[in-house]
Amino acid sequence: MLLMDWSLELLENLRNYAWLADWRDFVDILIVAFLVYKLLALIRNTTAAQVLKGIGLLLVVLGVSALLRLKMLNFILSNTMQVGLTAIIVLFQPELRKMLESAGARRFPKLLINRTDDEQTRIEMVLNQTVNACSQLSKNRVGALIVFEREVFLSDAIKTGTPLDAQVSSMLLKNLFFPNAALHDGAVIIREGRIIAAGCMLPLSENTHLSRELGMRHRAGVGISEHSDAVAVIVSEESGSISVAVGGMLKRHINTETLSTLLKNELIEQEDPAAKKGIFSLLLRLIKGKNNEKK
């Protein structure tokens, strides 16, 4: 009965809050939800995720102890939670640092600007040259790691390599990853359709669920996609299989047709970015809806 009364009271409070809320409250909720989502995405498949589960369990026990009036247990947990904020900052320091670095490294988004037809054509040519190079490297079982930079700058990784600033071509990519070449062990980074650097060292993935058969090249590809919004293409030296890493996720054993489709979907704008459904358009619809209700 106590739990039922508490649930009814909670529902009543939520109904009253929804009745009194205006568009600013919805914006506030969406922003907080977005920040929580980004934080969860950063700690997914890491040791910090296990810590977060422990904190969640502690909060559940605290709530149950309050409902059942277990005074001693509730007193101990309540005093423990008083230092919870400091503990969270210490425990999640690496993840918080990643989030701040990612936010600070982003370019300002060009929400109202589309690429010109010439730029779209140039990017398509770059992707075609990359796919052709990966196809030949795969057949010859030559390892490769090609990273496409997007909004988040990869300056730290670029500094570890050799500057090139060269036009992307299938022949150049194959030469860079030739087994006896000086830069074949590192990654090639492509920025705005040009090879900006080669032989770059990338951060390794912290994902504990990756297959043990994956080598350092795959872990580096997944790692850079965890730390940024970059797209990484990996060719296995052992099997010749092609993989793509985006957002910390690895898609393995794909053919060249699938590789071409994936790269175009990720790197070529299919429509006006301002028209895409996202948080900005959702906020605008909420604001317009509230204004129409007032009228």
NUBATOR-776362 format. One line per 2 residues: number of its first residue (from 0); their letters; for each residue y, z, x of N, C-alpha, C. Coordinates in pm, whole numbers, plus 50000, padded with zeros to 5 digits. Layout:
% NUBATOR-776362
NUM	a	Y,Z,X,Y,Z,X,Y,Z,X ~ ...
***
This chain:
% NUBATOR-776362
0	ml	49880,50000,50082,50000,50000,50000,50126,50000,50086 ~ 50121,50078,50193,50237,50084,50283,50267,49948,50345
2	lm	50162,49878,50386,50180,49745,50444,50232,49647,50341 ~ 50184,49656,50217,50229,49566,50111,50376,49590,50079
4	dw	50416,49718,50071,50557,49750,50044,50647,49697,50155 ~ 50600,49712,50279,50680,49661,50391,50693,49510,50387
6	sl	50586,49441,50349,50589,49295,50339,50684,49249,50229 ~ 50680,49316,50115,50769,49281,50004,50915,49304,50042
8	el	50940,49413,50112,51076,49441,50156,51125,49336,50255 ~ 51036,49292,50345,51071,49188,50441,51102,49057,50372
10	le	51020,49019,50273,51044,48895,50199,51175,48901,50122 ~ 51205,49017,50065,51330,49032,49991,51451,49019,50083
12	nl	51441,49078,50202,51550,49067,50300,51569,48923,50345 ~ 51459,48852,50366,51469,48711,50407,51531,48626,50296
14	rn	51495,48656,50171,51553,48580,50059,51703,48604,50048 ~ 51745,48729,50066,51888,48761,50059,51964,48695,50173
16	ya	51903,48695,50293,51969,48633,50407,51983,48482,50387 ~ 51879,48417,50336,51885,48273,50312,51990,48239,50207
18	wl	52010,48327,50111,52106,48302,50004,52251,48309,50057 ~ 52273,48401,50151,52407,48421,50205,52437,48335,50328
20	ad	52337,48269,50382,52355,48193,50507,52438,48068,50484 ~ 52517,48029,50585,52589,47902,50581,52539,47813,50694
22	wr	52603,47700,50718,52552,47603,50814,52552,47659,50957 ~ 52643,47753,50988,52647,47811,51122,52519,47890,51151
24	df	52468,47957,51048,52345,48033,51068,52227,47941,51099 ~ 52222,47825,51030,52114,47729,51057,52126,47673,51199
26	vd	52251,47647,51241,52272,47599,51379,52227,47705,51478 ~ 52261,47831,51449,52222,47942,51536,52070,47951,51548
28	il	52000,47939,51435,51854,47947,51434,51792,47832,51512 ~ 51846,47712,51494,51793,47595,51564,51812,47606,51715
30	iv	51927,47658,51757,51952,47672,51901,51856,47773,51962 ~ 51838,47887,51894,51746,47989,51945,51603,47935,51948
32	af	51563,47862,51842,51429,47804,51837,51409,47704,51951 ~ 51513,47624,51980,51504,47527,52089,51488,47596,52224
34	lv	51564,47705,52247,51554,47779,52373,51416,47843,52388 ~ 51364,47899,52279,51231,47958,52284,51126,47852,52313
36	yk	51142,47734,52250,51047,47623,52274,51049,47580,52421 ~ 51168,47567,52479,51178,47525,52619,51116,47629,52711
38	ll	51136,47757,52679,51078,47862,52762,50926,47861,52755 ~ 50873,47841,52633,50728,47835,52617,50669,47713,52687
40	al	50744,47602,52684,50696,47481,52752,50690,47502,52904 ~ 50784,47580,52957,50787,47605,53101,50670,47692,53146
42	ir	50633,47792,53065,50530,47886,53108,50391,47849,53060 ~ 50382,47736,52986,50251,47694,52936,50156,47667,53052
44	nt	50033,47715,53038,49927,47695,53139,49961,47757,53274 ~ 50043,47862,53275,50073,47934,53398,50033,48081,53381
46	ta	50038,48155,53491,50004,48298,53483,50105,48374,53397 ~ 50228,48323,53388,50328,48388,53305,50290,48384,53157
48	aq	50215,48281,53117,50170,48273,52978,50078,48390,52943 ~ 49994,48431,53037,49907,48545,53014,49989,48674,53000
50	vl	50094,48686,53080,50181,48803,53070,50250,48806,52934 ~ 50294,48690,52886,50360,48682,52756,50265,48723,52644
52	kg	50139,48685,52655,50040,48728,52555,50026,48880,52555 ~ 50028,48939,52675,50020,49084,52684,50140,49152,52619
54	ig	50259,49094,52639,50379,49150,52577,50371,49138,52425 ~ 50321,49024,52377,50304,49005,52233,50208,49107,52173
56	ll	50099,49132,52244,50002,49232,52197,50065,49371,52193 ~ 50148,49401,52294,50216,49530,52298,50310,49547,52179
58	lv	50379,49440,52141,50469,49445,52026,50392,49465,51896 ~ 50276,49402,51885,50193,49418,51765,50147,49563,51752
60	vl	50100,49620,51864,50055,49760,51862,50171,49853,51828 ~ 50290,49822,51879,50408,49903,51847,50438,49899,51698
62	gv	50429,49780,51639,50453,49769,51495,50349,49842,51412 ~ 50223,49831,51452,50116,49900,51380,50132,50051,51391
64	sa	50170,50099,51508,50187,50243,51527,50301,50297,51440 ~ 50405,50212,51421,50516,50254,51335,50472,50258,51188
66	ll	50392,50158,51146,50346,50154,51007,50252,50270,50975 ~ 50164,50302,51069,50066,50409,51047,50118,50547,51087
68	rl	50244,50549,51135,50308,50676,51173,50231,50751,51282 ~ 50188,50674,51383,50123,50734,51500,50234,50772,51598
70	km	50284,50892,51586,50409,50930,51651,50401,50927,51803 ~ 50293,50981,51860,50284,50986,52006,50273,50845,52066
72	ln	50185,50762,52007,50170,50625,52057,50300,50547,52040 ~ 50364,50565,51925,50490,50495,51900,50599,50540,51997
74	fi	50601,50670,52030,50701,50723,52124,50680,50662,52263 ~ 50554,50656,52307,50526,50601,52440,50562,50453,52449
76	ls	50522,50377,52345,50550,50233,52347,50699,50205,52334 ~ 50768,50283,52251,50912,50262,52233,50988,50284,52363
78	nt	50951,50389,52435,51018,50415,52563,50981,50311,52667 ~ 50860,50258,52658,50819,50151,52750,50901,50025,52725
80	mq	50927,49994,52597,51000,49872,52563,51148,49880,52601 ~ 51199,50002,52625,51339,50015,52664,51369,49949,52797
82	vg	51269,49946,52883,51288,49878,53013,51226,49739,53010 ~ 51194,49692,52889,51127,49562,52874,51209,49445,52923
84	lt	51343,49447,52898,51426,49333,52937,51427,49315,53088 ~ 51442,49426,53160,51440,49419,53307,51306,49369,53357
86	ai	51198,49418,53293,51063,49376,53334,51042,49228,53310 ~ 51093,49177,53196,51078,49035,53163,51151,48949,53265
88	iv	51272,48991,53303,51349,48914,53401,51275,48908,53535 ~ 51213,49020,53574,51139,49024,53701,51012,48939,53691
90	lf	50938,48952,53581,50812,48881,53566,50831,48730,53554 ~ 50936,48691,53481,50956,48549,53454,51064,48488,53542
92	qp	51093,48550,53656,51196,48496,53744,51171,48353,53787 ~ 51047,48315,53826,51025,48174,53864,51050,48078,53749
94	el	51006,48113,53627,51022,48025,53512,51169,48013,53472 ~ 51242,48126,53474,51384,48123,53441,51461,48039,53544
96	rk	51420,48050,53669,51486,47970,53773,51462,47821,53750 ~ 51338,47786,53712,51308,47646,53684,51395,47593,53570
98	ml	51409,47674,53464,51485,47630,53348,51631,47609,53384 ~ 51688,47701,53463,51828,47689,53502,51849,47571,53598
100	es	51754,47552,53690,51764,47438,53782,51755,47307,53706 ~ 51666,47302,53607,51650,47180,53528,51776,47150,53449
102	ag	51836,47254,53390,51958,47235,53312,52074,47191,53400 ~ 52084,47249,53520,52194,47215,53609,52178,47080,53676
104	ar	52054,47030,53685,52030,46904,53755,52041,46783,53665 ~ 52058,46806,53534,52060,46693,53441,52192,46619,53446
106	rf	52182,46488,53426,52302,46409,53405,52354,46435,53265 ~ 52482,46403,53244,52533,46411,53109,52471,46298,53028
108	pk	52409,46327,52912,52342,46223,52835,52439,46123,52778 ~ 52404,45996,52787,52486,45889,52731,52438,45861,52588
110	ll	52483,45945,52494,52429,45939,52359,52474,45814,52283 ~ 52588,45758,52320,52642,45648,52242,52644,45517,52319
112	in	52572,45512,52431,52575,45392,52514,52434,45336,52530 ~ 52418,45210,52499,52290,45143,52520,52292,45066,52651
114	rt	52177,45043,52709,52170,44956,52824,52199,44813,52781 ~ 52259,44737,52870,52283,44597,52842,52152,44520,52852
116	dd	52154,44397,52800,52033,44315,52804,51990,44288,52949 ~ 52088,44267,53038,52055,44243,53179,51987,44365,53241
118	eq	52036,44484,53208,51975,44606,53262,51834,44625,53208 ~ 51816,44597,53078,51683,44608,53019,51586,44512,53087
120	tr	51632,44390,53112,51548,44289,53177,51513,44332,53319 ~ 51612,44388,53391,51588,44433,53529,51485,44545,53532
122	ie	51495,44638,53438,51401,44749,53433,51261,44700,53400 ~ 51252,44604,53308,51121,44546,53276,51059,44481,53398
124	mv	51141,44413,53478,51090,44350,53601,51040,44456,53699 ~ 51113,44568,53710,51071,44678,53797,50937,44733,53753
126	ln	50921,44751,53622,50795,44805,53570,50681,44706,53591 ~ 50707,44578,53573,50603,44477,53595,50559,44475,53741
128	qt	50654,44486,53833,50621,44489,53975,50539,44615,54008 ~ 50575,44727,53946,50501,44852,53968,50359,44841,53917
130	vn	50342,44785,53798,50209,44770,53739,50123,44678,53825 ~ 50182,44567,53873,50108,44475,53960,50064,44543,54089
132	ac	50154,44623,54147,50120,44694,54270,50008,44795,54245 ~ 50017,44868,54136,49914,44968,54104,49779,44901,54079
134	sq	49782,44783,54018,49658,44711,53992,49588,44674,54123 ~ 49664,44623,54220,49608,44586,54349,49564,44709,54429
136	ls	49646,44814,54424,49610,44937,54495,49484,44999,54437 ~ 49470,44991,54305,49351,45045,54239,49225,44968,54281
138	kn	49235,44835,54286,49119,44754,54325,49077,44783,54469 ~ 49175,44808,54555,49146,44833,54696,49125,44982,54727
140	rv	49135,45065,54620,49119,45210,54635,49214,45266,54741 ~ 49339,45232,54724,49445,45285,54811,49525,45385,54729
142	ga	49538,45507,54777,49611,45611,54704,49759,45583,54698 ~ 49820,45620,54584,49964,45597,54567,50021,45701,54471
144	li	50148,45731,54489,50221,45822,54399,50363,45768,54384 ~ 50391,45717,54264,50521,45656,54235,50589,45736,54125
146	vf	50712,45780,54151,50783,45867,54057,50910,45797,54009 ~ 50926,45792,53878,51047,45736,53817,51139,45851,53775
148	er	51255,45858,53837,51353,45960,53802,51421,45922,53671 ~ 51446,46024,53586,51517,46000,53461,51645,46084,53460
150	ev	51663,46172,53362,51789,46246,53354,51802,46354,53460 ~ 51691,46417,53496,51696,46526,53595,51692,46468,53736
152	fl	51791,46499,53816,51796,46450,53953,51682,46511,54035 ~ 51624,46428,54124,51517,46472,54213,51567,46480,54356
154	sd	51689,46529,54372,51754,46530,54503,51676,46610,54606 ~ 51621,46726,54566,51547,46809,54661,51425,46735,54715
156	ai	51353,46665,54626,51236,46588,54671,51277,46469,54756 ~ 51388,46405,54721,51435,46288,54796,51472,46327,54939
158	kt	51528,46447,54957,51568,46493,55091,51449,46508,55185 ~ 51330,46529,55129,51212,46548,55214,51155,46416,55263
160	gt	51201,46303,55208,51147,46173,55244,51241,46091,55331 ~ 51211,45963,55338,51292,45868,55415,51374,45782,55321
162	pl	51508,45781,55333,51591,45699,55244,51563,45551,55263 ~ 51560,45478,55152,51535,45334,55159,51641,45254,55085
164	da	51662,45286,54956,51753,45210,54871,51717,45062,54873 ~ 51594,45031,54828,51543,44895,54832,51505,44847,54692
166	qv	51504,44718,54675,51461,44660,54549,51311,44680,54531 ~ 51271,44711,54408,51129,44734,54380,51055,44601,54377
168	ss	50948,44593,54456,50863,44475,54454,50719,44519,54475 ~ 50627,44441,54423,50486,44474,54438,50445,44477,54585
170	ml	50494,44383,54662,50459,44375,54803,50508,44497,54880 ~ 50634,44540,54852,50689,44655,54923,50611,44782,54889
172	lk	50578,44801,54763,50502,44920,54723,50365,44923,54791 ~ 50299,44808,54797,50167,44803,54861,50178,44832,55010
174	nl	50286,44784,55073,50305,44811,55216,50336,44958,55243 ~ 50413,45020,55153,50448,45160,55172,50326,45251,55165
176	ff	50228,45212,55081,50110,45296,55063,49990,45246,55143 ~ 50012,45148,55228,49903,45101,55315,49854,45219,55400
178	pn	49722,45238,55410,49668,45358,55477,49724,45387,55616 ~ 49758,45284,55692,49810,45308,55826,49962,45318,55833
180	aa	50027,45305,55717,50173,45313,55714,50219,45457,55733 ~ 50338,45472,55790,50389,45606,55822,50422,45687,55697
182	lh	50454,45619,55585,50500,45689,55464,50396,45692,55353 ~ 50270,45659,55384,50172,45641,55277,50130,45773,55212
184	dg	50147,45886,55282,50101,46013,55228,50195,46072,55123 ~ 50321,46038,55129,50419,46097,55037,50437,46013,54911
186	av	50537,46051,54833,50567,45982,54707,50684,45887,54723 ~ 50680,45780,54648,50793,45688,54637,50872,45727,54512
188	ii	51002,45744,54526,51087,45782,54413,51178,45666,54378 ~ 51176,45629,54250,51257,45517,54200,51368,45573,54113
190	re	51491,45538,54147,51609,45581,54072,51687,45459,54026 ~ 51708,45450,53895,51786,45341,53836,51737,45204,53883
192	gr	51605,45188,53888,51547,45058,53918,51539,45023,54065 ~ 51567,45118,54155,51559,45091,54298,51480,45201,54367
194	ii	51408,45164,54473,51335,45264,54552,51437,45339,54635 ~ 51459,45466,54600,51562,45545,54667,51508,45614,54792
196	aa	51376,45645,54794,51317,45713,54910,51166,45700,54905 ~ 51102,45715,55021,50956,45711,55031,50909,45824,55123
198	gc	50781,45856,55113,50726,45964,55194,50778,46101,55151 ~ 50808,46116,55022,50867,46240,54972,50758,46343,54939
200	ml	50789,46470,54964,50699,46579,54931,50738,46636,54795 ~ 50640,46655,54708,50665,46703,54572,50603,46840,54551
202	pl	50658,46919,54458,50598,47050,54428,50464,47034,54359 ~ 50366,47116,54397,50234,47109,54335,50234,47181,54202
204	se	50150,47133,54112,50140,47193,53979,50082,47334,53986 ~ 50131,47421,53897,50079,47557,53885,49981,47568,53769
206	nt	49945,47455,53710,49853,47454,53596,49712,47490,53644 ~ 49662,47602,53595,49529,47648,53636,49417,47576,53562
208	hl	49451,47493,53464,49349,47425,53385,49322,47282,53432 ~ 49390,47239,53536,49364,47105,53589,49223,47099,53647
210	sr	49162,46982,53636,49027,46964,53687,49022,46988,53837 ~ 48914,47053,53883,48899,47081,54026,48880,46955,54109
212	el	48841,46848,54045,48818,46725,54120,48947,46653,54155 ~ 49059,46698,54098,49188,46636,54127,49239,46682,54263
214	gm	49289,46587,54341,49341,46619,54473,49489,46651,54471 ~ 49546,46663,54591,49686,46700,54606,49780,46596,54547
216	rh	49742,46469,54554,49828,46364,54500,49846,46380,54349 ~ 49737,46407,54278,49746,46427,54133,49823,46555,54100
218	ra	49798,46661,54176,49866,46788,54150,50016,46776,54178 ~ 50051,46695,54276,50193,46672,54304,50258,46591,54192
220	gv	50185,46491,54140,50237,46412,54029,50260,46496,53904 ~ 50163,46581,53873,50179,46671,53757,50290,46772,53785
222	gi	50298,46820,53910,50399,46919,53945,50541,46869,53925 ~ 50570,46745,53969,50706,46693,53953,50738,46669,53806
224	se	50636,46638,53725,50659,46620,53582,50678,46754,53510 ~ 50629,46864,53570,50653,46998,53516,50793,47046,53549
226	hs	50842,47011,53667,50973,47057,53712,51087,46970,53662 ~ 51057,46853,53609,51163,46761,53565,51110,46674,53452
228	da	51192,46579,53410,51149,46484,53306,51101,46354,53367 ~ 51068,46355,53496,51024,46233,53565,50888,46186,53514
230	va	50863,46057,53536,50733,45997,53504,50666,45962,53636 ~ 50544,46013,53656,50472,45992,53782,50348,45907,53759
232	vi	50332,45804,53840,50213,45719,53836,50129,45748,53959 ~ 50002,45780,53939,49913,45817,54049,49794,45723,54055
234	vs	49765,45672,54174,49644,45593,54198,49553,45673,54289 ~ 49429,45695,54243,49335,45776,54319,49280,45699,54438
236	ee	49279,45765,54552,49224,45704,54673,49071,45702,54669 ~ 49011,45800,54602,48865,45811,54597,48802,45713,54497
238	sg	48859,45708,54377,48798,45627,54271,48878,45503,54236 ~ 49005,45498,54273,49089,45386,54236,49144,45395,54095
240	si	49117,45502,54024,49163,45516,53885,49314,45541,53883 ~ 49377,45497,53774,49522,45511,53757,49548,45621,53655
242	sv	49645,45707,53686,49684,45815,53597,49836,45818,53583 ~ 49884,45877,53475,50027,45894,53451,50053,46038,53410
244	av	50152,46101,53474,50190,46239,53441,50328,46240,53379 ~ 50339,46301,53260,50466,46315,53190,50470,46453,53125
246	gg	50576,46528,53149,50591,46657,53085,50480,46755,53117 ~ 50423,46747,53236,50315,46836,53275,50178,46796,53223
248	ml	50171,46686,53149,50044,46638,53096,49998,46516,53176 ~ 49868,46509,53203,49812,46401,53284,49720,46314,53200
250	kr	49752,46186,53192,49666,46089,53123,49592,46010,53229 ~ 49459,46024,53232,49377,45970,53340,49299,45847,53298
252	hi	49253,45773,53400,49162,45659,53383,49217,45556,53283 ~ 49338,45510,53308,49398,45409,53220,49396,45274,53290
254	nt	49392,45168,53211,49395,45034,53268,49540,44987,53283 ~ 49558,44869,53341,49693,44822,53370,49772,44792,53243
256	et	49702,44745,53138,49772,44717,53012,49828,44846,52953 ~ 49746,44950,52953,49792,45080,52902,49903,45136,52989
258	ls	49893,45119,53121,49997,45165,53212,50130,45097,53180 ~ 50127,44967,53159,50248,44893,53126,50310,44944,52997
260	tl	50226,44968,52896,50276,45016,52767,50337,45156,52780 ~ 50268,45244,52854,50319,45380,52872,50454,45382,52943
262	lk	50465,45304,53049,50590,45302,53125,50705,45246,53041 ~ 50678,45141,52965,50784,45085,52881,50826,45182,52773
264	ne	50729,45253,52714,50763,45350,52609,50846,45465,52664 ~ 50820,45505,52788,50889,45620,52846,51022,45583,52911
266	li	51033,45462,52965,51147,45429,53050,51242,45325,52993 ~ 51203,45262,52884,51291,45161,52824,51332,45208,52685
268	eq	51464,45208,52660,51512,45250,52529,51473,45146,52424 ~ 51408,45196,52319,51363,45107,52213,51466,45091,52103
270	ed	51561,45186,52096,51663,45181,51993,51784,45259,52041 ~ 51889,45256,51961,52011,45329,51993,51979,45478,52002
272	pa	52007,45544,52115,51976,45686,52125,52048,45770,52020 ~ 52168,45727,51979,52241,45804,51879,52174,45800,51744
274	ak	52088,45699,51724,52020,45686,51596,51885,45754,51594 ~ 51839,45800,51711,51709,45864,51716,51712,45996,51642
276	kg	51600,46030,51581,51590,46158,51511,51574,46268,51613 ~ 51664,46363,51608,51659,46473,51702,51741,46588,51652
278	if	51767,46682,51740,51837,46802,51698,51980,46773,51656 ~ 52047,46672,51722,52185,46644,51688,52196,46584,51548
280	sl	52108,46488,51516,52111,46429,51383,52073,46531,51276 ~ 51982,46622,51310,51943,46726,51215,52059,46819,51186
282	ll	52132,46856,51291,52248,46942,51272,52354,46874,51186 ~ 52374,46745,51211,52473,46671,51131,52433,46667,50984
284	rl	52303,46647,50958,52259,46643,50819,52277,46778,50751 ~ 52250,46887,50825,52269,47020,50768,52415,47046,50735
286	ik	52504,47007,50827,52648,47029,50805,52697,46947,50686 ~ 52655,46819,50678,52697,46735,50567,52644,46789,50434
288	gk	52520,46839,50438,52461,46894,50315,52539,47014,50265 ~ 52579,47103,50356,52656,47220,50318,52793,47181,50263
290	nn	52857,47079,50326,52986,47036,50279,52978,46975,50139 ~ 52869,46899,50113,52852,46839,49982,52831,46946,49874
292	ek	52760,47055,49910,52736,47163,49814,52867,47232,49776 ~ 52954,47248,49875,53083,47315,49848,53171,47231,49757
294	k	53158,47097,49772,53239,47008,49687,53189,47011,49543
***
